[in-house]
């Protein structure tokens, strides 16, 4: 689940923020694979959109 809201167009440290997901606090995110060297996960929102997610903005849901 997203701990914080995140707009990659404003806050991304990456050159390509369009490859990242916009998050709203409380969004549920399916995370795939391990964190990359830049601290991002590959993720998918409930609406089917997918992209990179900053690891420090997400928290694992118990049982998830």
PDBQT receptor file of N, H, CA, C and O in Angstrom, charges set to zero:
ATOM      1  N   UNK A   1       0.848  -1.176   0.000  1.00  0.00    +0.000 N 
ATOM      2  CA  UNK A   1       0.000   0.000   0.000  1.00  0.00    +0.000 C 
ATOM      3  C   UNK A   1       0.896   1.243   0.000  1.00  0.00    +0.000 C 
ATOM      4  O   UNK A   1       1.969   1.252   0.603  1.00  0.00    +0.000 OA
ATOM      5  N   UNK A   2       0.436   2.282  -0.684  1.00  0.00    +0.000 N 
ATOM      6  H   UNK A   2      -0.436   2.274  -1.174  1.00  0.00    +0.000 HD
ATOM      7  CA  UNK A   2       1.218   3.523  -0.745  1.00  0.00    +0.000 C 
ATOM      8  C   UNK A   2       1.106   4.267   0.590  1.00  0.00    +0.000 C 
ATOM      9  O   UNK A   2       0.005   4.564   1.053  1.00  0.00    +0.000 OA
ATOM     10  N   UNK A   3       2.243   4.560   1.195  1.00  0.00    +0.000 N 
ATOM     11  H   UNK A   3       3.138   4.319   0.819  1.00  0.00    +0.000 HD
ATOM     12  CA  UNK A   3       2.265   5.310   2.453  1.00  0.00    +0.000 C 
ATOM     13  C   UNK A   3       2.053   6.796   2.216  1.00  0.00    +0.000 C 
ATOM     14  O   UNK A   3       1.524   7.498   3.079  1.00  0.00    +0.000 OA
ATOM     15  N   UNK A   4       2.460   7.271   1.058  1.00  0.00    +0.000 N 
ATOM     16  H   UNK A   4       2.890   6.701   0.358  1.00  0.00    +0.000 HD
ATOM     17  CA  UNK A   4       2.407   8.699   0.738  1.00  0.00    +0.000 C 
ATOM     18  C   UNK A   4       1.947   8.879  -0.706  1.00  0.00    +0.000 C 
ATOM     19  O   UNK A   4       2.045   7.960  -1.519  1.00  0.00    +0.000 OA
ATOM     20  N   UNK A   5       1.455  10.049  -1.006  1.00  0.00    +0.000 N 
ATOM     21  H   UNK A   5       1.375  10.795  -0.346  1.00  0.00    +0.000 HD
ATOM     22  CA  UNK A   5       1.173  10.394  -2.399  1.00  0.00    +0.000 C 
ATOM     23  C   UNK A   5       2.493  10.725  -3.087  1.00  0.00    +0.000 C 
ATOM     24  O   UNK A   5       3.428  11.221  -2.457  1.00  0.00    +0.000 OA
ATOM     25  N   UNK A   6       2.557  10.443  -4.387  1.00  0.00    +0.000 N 
ATOM     26  H   UNK A   6       1.799  10.040  -4.899  1.00  0.00    +0.000 HD
ATOM     27  CA  UNK A   6       3.794  10.644  -5.140  1.00  0.00    +0.000 C 
ATOM     28  C   UNK A   6       3.454  11.005  -6.576  1.00  0.00    +0.000 C 
ATOM     29  O   UNK A   6       2.769  10.253  -7.270  1.00  0.00    +0.000 OA
ATOM     30  N   UNK A   7       3.932  12.150  -7.013  1.00  0.00    +0.000 N 
ATOM     31  H   UNK A   7       4.489  12.760  -6.449  1.00  0.00    +0.000 HD
ATOM     32  CA  UNK A   7       3.777  12.581  -8.400  1.00  0.00    +0.000 C 
ATOM     33  C   UNK A   7       5.161  12.595  -9.030  1.00  0.00    +0.000 C 
ATOM     34  O   UNK A   7       5.956  13.493  -8.753  1.00  0.00    +0.000 OA
ATOM     35  N   UNK A   8       5.461  11.611  -9.873  1.00  0.00    +0.000 N 
ATOM     36  H   UNK A   8       4.815  10.881 -10.097  1.00  0.00    +0.000 HD
ATOM     37  CA  UNK A   8       6.808  11.533 -10.442  1.00  0.00    +0.000 C 
ATOM     38  C   UNK A   8       7.189  12.748 -11.282  1.00  0.00    +0.000 C 
ATOM     39  O   UNK A   8       8.373  13.062 -11.404  1.00  0.00    +0.000 OA
ATOM     40  N   UNK A   9       6.213  13.432 -11.859  1.00  0.00    +0.000 N 
ATOM     41  H   UNK A   9       5.251  13.177 -11.759  1.00  0.00    +0.000 HD
ATOM     42  CA  UNK A   9       6.527  14.618 -12.660  1.00  0.00    +0.000 C 
ATOM     43  C   UNK A   9       7.060  15.761 -11.803  1.00  0.00    +0.000 C 
ATOM     44  O   UNK A   9       7.729  16.661 -12.312  1.00  0.00    +0.000 OA
ATOM     45  N   UNK A  10       6.766  15.729 -10.505  1.00  0.00    +0.000 N 
ATOM     46  H   UNK A  10       6.223  14.998 -10.092  1.00  0.00    +0.000 HD
ATOM     47  CA  UNK A  10       7.282  16.748  -9.588  1.00  0.00    +0.000 C 
ATOM     48  C   UNK A  10       8.489  16.271  -8.789  1.00  0.00    +0.000 C 
ATOM     49  O   UNK A  10       9.415  17.041  -8.537  1.00  0.00    +0.000 OA
ATOM     50  N   UNK A  11       8.478  14.997  -8.390  1.00  0.00    +0.000 N 
ATOM     51  H   UNK A  11       7.725  14.371  -8.595  1.00  0.00    +0.000 HD
ATOM     52  CA  UNK A  11       9.437  14.543  -7.389  1.00  0.00    +0.000 C 
ATOM     53  C   UNK A  11      10.445  13.497  -7.851  1.00  0.00    +0.000 C 
ATOM     54  O   UNK A  11      11.333  13.130  -7.082  1.00  0.00    +0.000 OA
ATOM     55  N   UNK A  12      10.338  13.015  -9.065  1.00  0.00    +0.000 N 
ATOM     56  H   UNK A  12       9.617  13.313  -9.690  1.00  0.00    +0.000 HD
ATOM     57  CA  UNK A  12      11.207  11.928  -9.506  1.00  0.00    +0.000 C 
ATOM     58  C   UNK A  12      12.661  12.360  -9.631  1.00  0.00    +0.000 C 
ATOM     59  O   UNK A  12      12.951  13.434 -10.158  1.00  0.00    +0.000 OA
ATOM     60  N   UNK A  13      13.582  11.516  -9.144  1.00  0.00    +0.000 N 
ATOM     61  H   UNK A  13      13.346  10.644  -8.716  1.00  0.00    +0.000 HD
ATOM     62  CA  UNK A  13      15.001  11.777  -9.356  1.00  0.00    +0.000 C 
ATOM     63  C   UNK A  13      15.476  11.237 -10.712  1.00  0.00    +0.000 C 
ATOM     64  O   UNK A  13      16.619  11.464 -11.108  1.00  0.00    +0.000 OA
ATOM     65  N   UNK A  14      14.603  10.531 -11.413  1.00  0.00    +0.000 N 
ATOM     66  H   UNK A  14      13.674  10.346 -11.092  1.00  0.00    +0.000 HD
ATOM     67  CA  UNK A  14      14.970   9.880 -12.670  1.00  0.00    +0.000 C 
ATOM     68  C   UNK A  14      14.754  10.788 -13.873  1.00  0.00    +0.000 C 
ATOM     69  O   UNK A  14      13.954  11.723 -13.831  1.00  0.00    +0.000 OA
ATOM     70  N   UNK A  15      15.479  10.494 -14.937  1.00  0.00    +0.000 N 
ATOM     71  H   UNK A  15      16.128   9.735 -14.971  1.00  0.00    +0.000 HD
ATOM     72  CA  UNK A  15      15.357  11.261 -16.177  1.00  0.00    +0.000 C 
ATOM     73  C   UNK A  15      14.049  10.973 -16.899  1.00  0.00    +0.000 C 
ATOM     74  O   UNK A  15      13.611  11.769 -17.729  1.00  0.00    +0.000 OA
ATOM     75  N   UNK A  16      13.430   9.857 -16.595  1.00  0.00    +0.000 N 
ATOM     76  H   UNK A  16      13.785   9.210 -15.921  1.00  0.00    +0.000 HD
ATOM     77  CA  UNK A  16      12.232   9.421 -17.309  1.00  0.00    +0.000 C 
ATOM     78  C   UNK A  16      11.074   9.178 -16.335  1.00  0.00    +0.000 C 
ATOM     79  O   UNK A  16      10.710   8.026 -16.098  1.00  0.00    +0.000 OA
ATOM     80  N   UNK A  17      10.485  10.245 -15.763  1.00  0.00    +0.000 N 
ATOM     81  H   UNK A  17      10.780  11.181 -15.955  1.00  0.00    +0.000 HD
ATOM     82  CA  UNK A  17       9.419  10.054 -14.779  1.00  0.00    +0.000 C 
ATOM     83  C   UNK A  17       8.163   9.410 -15.355  1.00  0.00    +0.000 C 
ATOM     84  O   UNK A  17       7.338   8.898 -14.599  1.00  0.00    +0.000 OA
ATOM     85  N   UNK A  18       8.002   9.426 -16.684  1.00  0.00    +0.000 N 
ATOM     86  H   UNK A  18       8.672   9.843 -17.298  1.00  0.00    +0.000 HD
ATOM     87  CA  UNK A  18       6.821   8.810 -17.281  1.00  0.00    +0.000 C 
ATOM     88  C   UNK A  18       6.830   7.287 -17.164  1.00  0.00    +0.000 C 
ATOM     89  O   UNK A  18       5.826   6.643 -17.468  1.00  0.00    +0.000 OA
ATOM     90  N   UNK A  19       7.948   6.700 -16.729  1.00  0.00    +0.000 N 
ATOM     91  H   UNK A  19       8.764   7.223 -16.483  1.00  0.00    +0.000 HD
ATOM     92  CA  UNK A  19       8.000   5.254 -16.507  1.00  0.00    +0.000 C 
ATOM     93  C   UNK A  19       7.587   4.889 -15.078  1.00  0.00    +0.000 C 
ATOM     94  O   UNK A  19       7.586   3.715 -14.710  1.00  0.00    +0.000 OA
ATOM     95  N   UNK A  20       7.238   5.898 -14.277  1.00  0.00    +0.000 N 
ATOM     96  H   UNK A  20       7.239   6.853 -14.576  1.00  0.00    +0.000 HD
ATOM     97  CA  UNK A  20       6.862   5.688 -12.881  1.00  0.00    +0.000 C 
ATOM     98  C   UNK A  20       5.364   5.871 -12.684  1.00  0.00    +0.000 C 
ATOM     99  O   UNK A  20       4.701   6.562 -13.457  1.00  0.00    +0.000 OA
ATOM    100  N   UNK A  21       4.841   5.240 -11.636  1.00  0.00    +0.000 N 
ATOM    101  H   UNK A  21       5.380   4.679 -11.008  1.00  0.00    +0.000 HD
ATOM    102  CA  UNK A  21       3.431   5.370 -11.295  1.00  0.00    +0.000 C 
ATOM    103  C   UNK A  21       3.187   6.598 -10.431  1.00  0.00    +0.000 C 
ATOM    104  O   UNK A  21       3.990   6.921  -9.556  1.00  0.00    +0.000 OA
ATOM    105  N   UNK A  22       2.085   7.274 -10.677  1.00  0.00    +0.000 N 
ATOM    106  H   UNK A  22       1.432   7.011 -11.387  1.00  0.00    +0.000 HD
ATOM    107  CA  UNK A  22       1.602   8.309  -9.768  1.00  0.00    +0.000 C 
ATOM    108  C   UNK A  22       0.836   7.587  -8.667  1.00  0.00    +0.000 C 
ATOM    109  O   UNK A  22      -0.021   6.751  -8.951  1.00  0.00    +0.000 OA
ATOM    110  N   UNK A  23       1.141   7.906  -7.412  1.00  0.00    +0.000 N 
ATOM    111  H   UNK A  23       1.838   8.585  -7.181  1.00  0.00    +0.000 HD
ATOM    112  CA  UNK A  23       0.516   7.235  -6.279  1.00  0.00    +0.000 C 
ATOM    113  C   UNK A  23      -0.285   8.215  -5.440  1.00  0.00    +0.000 C 
ATOM    114  O   UNK A  23       0.077   9.384  -5.304  1.00  0.00    +0.000 OA
ATOM    115  N   UNK A  24      -1.378   7.716  -4.881  1.00  0.00    +0.000 N 
ATOM    116  H   UNK A  24      -1.672   6.767  -4.991  1.00  0.00    +0.000 HD
ATOM    117  CA  UNK A  24      -2.124   8.435  -3.861  1.00  0.00    +0.000 C 
ATOM    118  C   UNK A  24      -2.003   7.627  -2.582  1.00  0.00    +0.000 C 
ATOM    119  O   UNK A  24      -2.086   6.399  -2.616  1.00  0.00    +0.000 OA
ATOM    120  N   UNK A  25      -1.808   8.295  -1.458  1.00  0.00    +0.000 N 
ATOM    121  H   UNK A  25      -1.741   9.292  -1.430  1.00  0.00    +0.000 HD
ATOM    122  CA  UNK A  25      -1.698   7.589  -0.185  1.00  0.00    +0.000 C 
ATOM    123  C   UNK A  25      -2.890   6.650  -0.038  1.00  0.00    +0.000 C 
ATOM    124  O   UNK A  25      -4.038   7.054  -0.225  1.00  0.00    +0.000 OA
ATOM    125  N   UNK A  26      -2.606   5.396   0.300  1.00  0.00    +0.000 N 
ATOM    126  H   UNK A  26      -1.673   5.068   0.453  1.00  0.00    +0.000 HD
ATOM    127  CA  UNK A  26      -3.652   4.401   0.463  1.00  0.00    +0.000 C 
ATOM    128  C   UNK A  26      -3.885   3.522  -0.750  1.00  0.00    +0.000 C 
ATOM    129  O   UNK A  26      -4.612   2.533  -0.657  1.00  0.00    +0.000 OA
ATOM    130  N   UNK A  27      -3.282   3.860  -1.898  1.00  0.00    +0.000 N 
ATOM    131  H   UNK A  27      -2.691   4.664  -1.973  1.00  0.00    +0.000 HD
ATOM    132  CA  UNK A  27      -3.414   3.013  -3.091  1.00  0.00    +0.000 C 
ATOM    133  C   UNK A  27      -2.820   1.635  -2.812  1.00  0.00    +0.000 C 
ATOM    134  O   UNK A  27      -1.780   1.510  -2.166  1.00  0.00    +0.000 OA
ATOM    135  N   UNK A  28      -3.500   0.604  -3.311  1.00  0.00    +0.000 N 
ATOM    136  H   UNK A  28      -4.345   0.706  -3.836  1.00  0.00    +0.000 HD
ATOM    137  CA  UNK A  28      -2.954  -0.748  -3.249  1.00  0.00    +0.000 C 
ATOM    138  C   UNK A  28      -2.129  -0.996  -4.500  1.00  0.00    +0.000 C 
ATOM    139  O   UNK A  28      -2.564  -0.706  -5.614  1.00  0.00    +0.000 OA
ATOM    140  N   UNK A  29      -0.932  -1.537  -4.302  1.00  0.00    +0.000 N 
ATOM    141  H   UNK A  29      -0.578  -1.773  -3.397  1.00  0.00    +0.000 HD
ATOM    142  CA  UNK A  29       0.020  -1.761  -5.385  1.00  0.00    +0.000 C 
ATOM    143  C   UNK A  29       0.487  -3.212  -5.332  1.00  0.00    +0.000 C 
ATOM    144  O   UNK A  29       0.912  -3.699  -4.285  1.00  0.00    +0.000 OA
ATOM    145  N   UNK A  30       0.404  -3.888  -6.457  1.00  0.00    +0.000 N 
ATOM    146  H   UNK A  30       0.058  -3.493  -7.308  1.00  0.00    +0.000 HD
ATOM    147  CA  UNK A  30       1.012  -5.211  -6.585  1.00  0.00    +0.000 C 
ATOM    148  C   UNK A  30       2.462  -4.984  -6.982  1.00  0.00    +0.000 C 
ATOM    149  O   UNK A  30       2.737  -4.362  -8.008  1.00  0.00    +0.000 OA
ATOM    150  N   UNK A  31       3.396  -5.487  -6.170  1.00  0.00    +0.000 N 
ATOM    151  H   UNK A  31       3.173  -5.992  -5.336  1.00  0.00    +0.000 HD
ATOM    152  CA  UNK A  31       4.824  -5.297  -6.429  1.00  0.00    +0.000 C 
ATOM    153  C   UNK A  31       5.395  -6.590  -6.991  1.00  0.00    +0.000 C 
ATOM    154  O   UNK A  31       5.130  -7.677  -6.478  1.00  0.00    +0.000 OA
ATOM    155  N   UNK A  32       6.194  -6.454  -8.067  1.00  0.00    +0.000 N 
ATOM    156  H   UNK A  32       6.410  -5.571  -8.484  1.00  0.00    +0.000 HD
ATOM    157  CA  UNK A  32       6.791  -7.601  -8.741  1.00  0.00    +0.000 C 
ATOM    158  C   UNK A  32       8.306  -7.559  -8.606  1.00  0.00    +0.000 C 
ATOM    159  O   UNK A  32       8.936  -6.532  -8.859  1.00  0.00    +0.000 OA
ATOM    160  N   UNK A  33       8.880  -8.684  -8.206  1.00  0.00    +0.000 N 
ATOM    161  H   UNK A  33       8.368  -9.519  -8.000  1.00  0.00    +0.000 HD
ATOM    162  CA  UNK A  33      10.325  -8.817  -8.202  1.00  0.00    +0.000 C 
ATOM    163  C   UNK A  33      11.016  -8.048  -7.095  1.00  0.00    +0.000 C 
ATOM    164  O   UNK A  33      10.392  -7.526  -6.171  1.00  0.00    +0.000 OA
ATOM    165  N   UNK A  34      12.321  -8.003  -7.227  1.00  0.00    +0.000 N 
ATOM    166  H   UNK A  34      12.827  -8.427  -7.978  1.00  0.00    +0.000 HD
ATOM    167  CA  UNK A  34      13.169  -7.355  -6.230  1.00  0.00    +0.000 C 
ATOM    168  C   UNK A  34      13.337  -5.872  -6.546  1.00  0.00    +0.000 C 
ATOM    169  O   UNK A  34      13.113  -5.428  -7.672  1.00  0.00    +0.000 OA
ATOM    170  N   UNK A  35      13.733  -5.128  -5.536  1.00  0.00    +0.000 N 
ATOM    171  H   UNK A  35      13.916  -5.489  -4.622  1.00  0.00    +0.000 HD
ATOM    172  CA  UNK A  35      14.018  -3.709  -5.708  1.00  0.00    +0.000 C 
ATOM    173  C   UNK A  35      15.239  -3.550  -6.612  1.00  0.00    +0.000 C 
ATOM    174  O   UNK A  35      16.207  -4.301  -6.492  1.00  0.00    +0.000 OA
ATOM    175  N   UNK A  36      15.190  -2.567  -7.518  1.00  0.00    +0.000 N 
ATOM    176  H   UNK A  36      14.404  -1.956  -7.615  1.00  0.00    +0.000 HD
ATOM    177  CA  UNK A  36      16.340  -2.337  -8.401  1.00  0.00    +0.000 C 
ATOM    178  C   UNK A  36      17.411  -1.516  -7.687  1.00  0.00    +0.000 C 
ATOM    179  O   UNK A  36      17.219  -1.093  -6.547  1.00  0.00    +0.000 OA
ATOM    180  N   UNK A  37      18.523  -1.296  -8.350  1.00  0.00    +0.000 N 
ATOM    181  H   UNK A  37      18.679  -1.639  -9.276  1.00  0.00    +0.000 HD
ATOM    182  CA  UNK A  37      19.668  -0.603  -7.737  1.00  0.00    +0.000 C 
ATOM    183  C   UNK A  37      19.373   0.855  -7.390  1.00  0.00    +0.000 C 
ATOM    184  O   UNK A  37      20.094   1.456  -6.593  1.00  0.00    +0.000 OA
ATOM    185  N   UNK A  38      18.321   1.430  -7.977  1.00  0.00    +0.000 N 
ATOM    186  H   UNK A  38      17.736   0.941  -8.624  1.00  0.00    +0.000 HD
ATOM    187  CA  UNK A  38      17.945   2.815  -7.675  1.00  0.00    +0.000 C 
ATOM    188  C   UNK A  38      16.880   2.914  -6.593  1.00  0.00    +0.000 C 
ATOM    189  O   UNK A  38      16.442   4.015  -6.257  1.00  0.00    +0.000 OA
ATOM    190  N   UNK A  39      16.454   1.772  -6.039  1.00  0.00    +0.000 N 
ATOM    191  H   UNK A  39      16.810   0.878  -6.312  1.00  0.00    +0.000 HD
ATOM    192  CA  UNK A  39      15.472   1.778  -4.966  1.00  0.00    +0.000 C 
ATOM    193  C   UNK A  39      14.027   1.778  -5.437  1.00  0.00    +0.000 C 
ATOM    194  O   UNK A  39      13.137   2.230  -4.717  1.00  0.00    +0.000 OA
ATOM    195  N   UNK A  40      13.789   1.271  -6.642  1.00  0.00    +0.000 N 
ATOM    196  H   UNK A  40      14.512   0.904  -7.227  1.00  0.00    +0.000 HD
ATOM    197  CA  UNK A  40      12.435   1.211  -7.191  1.00  0.00    +0.000 C 
ATOM    198  C   UNK A  40      11.997  -0.234  -7.397  1.00  0.00    +0.000 C 
ATOM    199  O   UNK A  40      12.808  -1.110  -7.697  1.00  0.00    +0.000 OA
ATOM    200  N   UNK A  41      10.689  -0.464  -7.227  1.00  0.00    +0.000 N 
ATOM    201  H   UNK A  41      10.030   0.248  -6.983  1.00  0.00    +0.000 HD
ATOM    202  CA  UNK A  41      10.059  -1.734  -7.559  1.00  0.00    +0.000 C 
ATOM    203  C   UNK A  41       9.267  -1.555  -8.850  1.00  0.00    +0.000 C 
ATOM    204  O   UNK A  41       8.893  -0.438  -9.204  1.00  0.00    +0.000 OA
ATOM    205  N   UNK A  42       9.017  -2.647  -9.543  1.00  0.00    +0.000 N 
ATOM    206  H   UNK A  42       9.321  -3.555  -9.255  1.00  0.00    +0.000 HD
ATOM    207  CA  UNK A  42       8.038  -2.665 -10.630  1.00  0.00    +0.000 C 
ATOM    208  C   UNK A  42       6.693  -2.950  -9.968  1.00  0.00    +0.000 C 
ATOM    209  O   UNK A  42       6.570  -3.906  -9.202  1.00  0.00    +0.000 OA
ATOM    210  N   UNK A  43       5.692  -2.136 -10.255  1.00  0.00    +0.000 N 
ATOM    211  H   UNK A  43       5.792  -1.359 -10.878  1.00  0.00    +0.000 HD
ATOM    212  CA  UNK A  43       4.407  -2.309  -9.602  1.00  0.00    +0.000 C 
ATOM    213  C   UNK A  43       3.227  -2.083 -10.522  1.00  0.00    +0.000 C 
ATOM    214  O   UNK A  43       3.366  -1.559 -11.627  1.00  0.00    +0.000 OA
ATOM    215  N   UNK A  44       2.051  -2.494 -10.038  1.00  0.00    +0.000 N 
ATOM    216  H   UNK A  44       1.938  -2.920  -9.140  1.00  0.00    +0.000 HD
ATOM    217  CA  UNK A  44       0.809  -2.327 -10.784  1.00  0.00    +0.000 C 
ATOM    218  C   UNK A  44      -0.288  -1.895  -9.823  1.00  0.00    +0.000 C 
ATOM    219  O   UNK A  44      -0.449  -2.472  -8.748  1.00  0.00    +0.000 OA
ATOM    220  N   UNK A  45      -1.040  -0.874 -10.222  1.00  0.00    +0.000 N 
ATOM    221  H   UNK A  45      -0.909  -0.405 -11.096  1.00  0.00    +0.000 HD
ATOM    222  CA  UNK A  45      -2.169  -0.404  -9.430  1.00  0.00    +0.000 C 
ATOM    223  C   UNK A  45      -3.411  -1.230  -9.742  1.00  0.00    +0.000 C 
ATOM    224  O   UNK A  45      -3.438  -1.974 -10.723  1.00  0.00    +0.000 OA
ATOM    225  N   UNK A  46      -4.429  -1.099  -8.914  1.00  0.00    +0.000 N 
ATOM    226  H   UNK A  46      -4.407  -0.495  -8.118  1.00  0.00    +0.000 HD
ATOM    227  CA  UNK A  46      -5.669  -1.841  -9.089  1.00  0.00    +0.000 C 
ATOM    228  C   UNK A  46      -6.348  -1.532 -10.423  1.00  0.00    +0.000 C 
ATOM    229  O   UNK A  46      -7.101  -2.361 -10.934  1.00  0.00    +0.000 OA
ATOM    230  N   UNK A  47      -6.093  -0.354 -10.994  1.00  0.00    +0.000 N 
ATOM    231  H   UNK A  47      -5.482   0.319 -10.579  1.00  0.00    +0.000 HD
ATOM    232  CA  UNK A  47      -6.714   0.012 -12.275  1.00  0.00    +0.000 C 
ATOM    233  C   UNK A  47      -5.963  -0.562 -13.475  1.00  0.00    +0.000 C 
ATOM    234  O   UNK A  47      -6.349  -0.333 -14.621  1.00  0.00    +0.000 OA
ATOM    235  N   UNK A  48      -4.886  -1.312 -13.209  1.00  0.00    +0.000 N 
ATOM    236  H   UNK A  48      -4.572  -1.499 -12.278  1.00  0.00    +0.000 HD
ATOM    237  CA  UNK A  48      -4.131  -1.945 -14.285  1.00  0.00    +0.000 C 
ATOM    238  C   UNK A  48      -2.937  -1.150 -14.778  1.00  0.00    +0.000 C 
ATOM    239  O   UNK A  48      -2.144  -1.665 -15.566  1.00  0.00    +0.000 OA
ATOM    240  N   UNK A  49      -2.784   0.100 -14.334  1.00  0.00    +0.000 N 
ATOM    241  H   UNK A  49      -3.428   0.519 -13.694  1.00  0.00    +0.000 HD
ATOM    242  CA  UNK A  49      -1.607   0.869 -14.752  1.00  0.00    +0.000 C 
ATOM    243  C   UNK A  49      -0.377   0.302 -14.055  1.00  0.00    +0.000 C 
ATOM    244  O   UNK A  49      -0.451  -0.162 -12.918  1.00  0.00    +0.000 OA
ATOM    245  N   UNK A  50       0.753   0.346 -14.753  1.00  0.00    +0.000 N 
ATOM    246  H   UNK A  50       0.813   0.724 -15.677  1.00  0.00    +0.000 HD
ATOM    247  CA  UNK A  50       1.967  -0.231 -14.177  1.00  0.00    +0.000 C 
ATOM    248  C   UNK A  50       3.159   0.660 -14.471  1.00  0.00    +0.000 C 
ATOM    249  O   UNK A  50       3.158   1.449 -15.416  1.00  0.00    +0.000 OA
ATOM    250  N   UNK A  51       4.181   0.511 -13.629  1.00  0.00    +0.000 N 
ATOM    251  H   UNK A  51       4.182  -0.130 -12.861  1.00  0.00    +0.000 HD
ATOM    252  CA  UNK A  51       5.399   1.285 -13.771  1.00  0.00    +0.000 C 
ATOM    253  C   UNK A  51       6.260   1.138 -12.540  1.00  0.00    +0.000 C 
ATOM    254  O   UNK A  51       6.023   0.272 -11.697  1.00  0.00    +0.000 OA
ATOM    255  N   UNK A  52       7.254   1.988 -12.444  1.00  0.00    +0.000 N 
ATOM    256  H   UNK A  52       7.446   2.691 -13.129  1.00  0.00    +0.000 HD
ATOM    257  CA  UNK A  52       8.176   1.950 -11.313  1.00  0.00    +0.000 C 
ATOM    258  C   UNK A  52       7.561   2.650 -10.106  1.00  0.00    +0.000 C 
ATOM    259  O   UNK A  52       6.824   3.626 -10.238  1.00  0.00    +0.000 OA
ATOM    260  N   UNK A  53       7.888   2.120  -8.917  1.00  0.00    +0.000 N 
ATOM    261  H   UNK A  53       8.487   1.327  -8.810  1.00  0.00    +0.000 HD
ATOM    262  CA  UNK A  53       7.366   2.631  -7.656  1.00  0.00    +0.000 C 
ATOM    263  C   UNK A  53       8.540   2.818  -6.700  1.00  0.00    +0.000 C 
ATOM    264  O   UNK A  53       9.310   1.879  -6.499  1.00  0.00    +0.000 OA
ATOM    265  N   UNK A  54       8.703   4.013  -6.095  1.00  0.00    +0.000 N 
ATOM    266  H   UNK A  54       8.077   4.776  -6.258  1.00  0.00    +0.000 HD
ATOM    267  CA  UNK A  54       9.799   4.194  -5.148  1.00  0.00    +0.000 C 
ATOM    268  C   UNK A  54       9.568   3.347  -3.890  1.00  0.00    +0.000 C 
ATOM    269  O   UNK A  54       8.506   3.413  -3.271  1.00  0.00    +0.000 OA
ATOM    270  N   UNK A  55      10.565   2.561  -3.528  1.00  0.00    +0.000 N 
ATOM    271  H   UNK A  55      11.428   2.507  -4.031  1.00  0.00    +0.000 HD
ATOM    272  CA  UNK A  55      10.415   1.604  -2.426  1.00  0.00    +0.000 C 
ATOM    273  C   UNK A  55      10.108   2.265  -1.090  1.00  0.00    +0.000 C 
ATOM    274  O   UNK A  55       9.431   1.667  -0.252  1.00  0.00    +0.000 OA
ATOM    275  N   UNK A  56      10.584   3.471  -0.875  1.00  0.00    +0.000 N 
ATOM    276  H   UNK A  56      11.134   3.956  -1.555  1.00  0.00    +0.000 HD
ATOM    277  CA  UNK A  56      10.351   4.134   0.407  1.00  0.00    +0.000 C 
ATOM    278  C   UNK A  56       8.949   4.737   0.509  1.00  0.00    +0.000 C 
ATOM    279  O   UNK A  56       8.611   5.328   1.534  1.00  0.00    +0.000 OA
ATOM    280  N   UNK A  57       8.132   4.598  -0.532  1.00  0.00    +0.000 N 
ATOM    281  H   UNK A  57       8.406   4.118  -1.364  1.00  0.00    +0.000 HD
ATOM    282  CA  UNK A  57       6.765   5.103  -0.511  1.00  0.00    +0.000 C 
ATOM    283  C   UNK A  57       5.739   3.992  -0.333  1.00  0.00    +0.000 C 
ATOM    284  O   UNK A  57       4.540   4.265  -0.278  1.00  0.00    +0.000 OA
ATOM    285  N   UNK A  58       6.189   2.748  -0.242  1.00  0.00    +0.000 N 
ATOM    286  H   UNK A  58       7.163   2.526  -0.286  1.00  0.00    +0.000 HD
ATOM    287  CA  UNK A  58       5.262   1.626  -0.114  1.00  0.00    +0.000 C 
ATOM    288  C   UNK A  58       5.541   0.837   1.156  1.00  0.00    +0.000 C 
ATOM    289  O   UNK A  58       6.654   0.820   1.681  1.00  0.00    +0.000 OA
ATOM    290  N   UNK A  59       4.481   0.184   1.627  1.00  0.00    +0.000 N 
ATOM    291  H   UNK A  59       3.577   0.197   1.200  1.00  0.00    +0.000 HD
ATOM    292  CA  UNK A  59       4.581  -0.642   2.825  1.00  0.00    +0.000 C 
ATOM    293  C   UNK A  59       3.843  -1.945   2.566  1.00  0.00    +0.000 C 
ATOM    294  O   UNK A  59       2.738  -1.950   2.022  1.00  0.00    +0.000 OA
ATOM    295  N   UNK A  60       4.454  -3.031   2.955  1.00  0.00    +0.000 N 
ATOM    296  H   UNK A  60       5.351  -3.027   3.397  1.00  0.00    +0.000 HD
ATOM    297  CA  UNK A  60       3.829  -4.347   2.769  1.00  0.00    +0.000 C 
ATOM    298  C   UNK A  60       2.622  -4.471   3.691  1.00  0.00    +0.000 C 
ATOM    299  O   UNK A  60       2.682  -4.104   4.864  1.00  0.00    +0.000 OA
ATOM    300  N   UNK A  61       1.534  -4.990   3.149  1.00  0.00    +0.000 N 
ATOM    301  H   UNK A  61       1.486  -5.288   2.195  1.00  0.00    +0.000 HD
ATOM    302  CA  UNK A  61       0.328  -5.235   3.930  1.00  0.00    +0.000 C 
ATOM    303  C   UNK A  61       0.446  -6.631   4.532  1.00  0.00    +0.000 C 
ATOM    304  O   UNK A  61       0.707  -7.587   3.803  1.00  0.00    +0.000 OA
ATOM    305  N   UNK A  62       0.260  -6.774   5.848  1.00  0.00    +0.000 N 
ATOM    306  H   UNK A  62       0.047  -5.997   6.440  1.00  0.00    +0.000 HD
ATOM    307  CA  UNK A  62       0.344  -8.104   6.460  1.00  0.00    +0.000 C 
ATOM    308  C   UNK A  62      -0.591  -9.086   5.764  1.00  0.00    +0.000 C 
ATOM    309  O   UNK A  62      -1.755  -8.781   5.503  1.00  0.00    +0.000 OA
ATOM    310  N   UNK A  63      -0.062 -10.264   5.470  1.00  0.00    +0.000 N 
ATOM    311  H   UNK A  63       0.883 -10.512   5.682  1.00  0.00    +0.000 HD
ATOM    312  CA  UNK A  63      -0.841 -11.283   4.788  1.00  0.00    +0.000 C 
ATOM    313  C   UNK A  63      -0.863 -11.105   3.283  1.00  0.00    +0.000 C 
ATOM    314  O   UNK A  63      -1.413 -11.939   2.564  1.00  0.00    +0.000 OA
ATOM    315  N   UNK A  64      -0.247  -9.988   2.786  1.00  0.00    +0.000 N 
ATOM    316  H   UNK A  64       0.201  -9.311   3.370  1.00  0.00    +0.000 HD
ATOM    317  CA  UNK A  64      -0.277  -9.723   1.351  1.00  0.00    +0.000 C 
ATOM    318  C   UNK A  64       0.965 -10.179   0.657  1.00  0.00    +0.000 C 
ATOM    319  O   UNK A  64       1.086 -10.022  -0.558  1.00  0.00    +0.000 OA
TER     320      UNK A  64
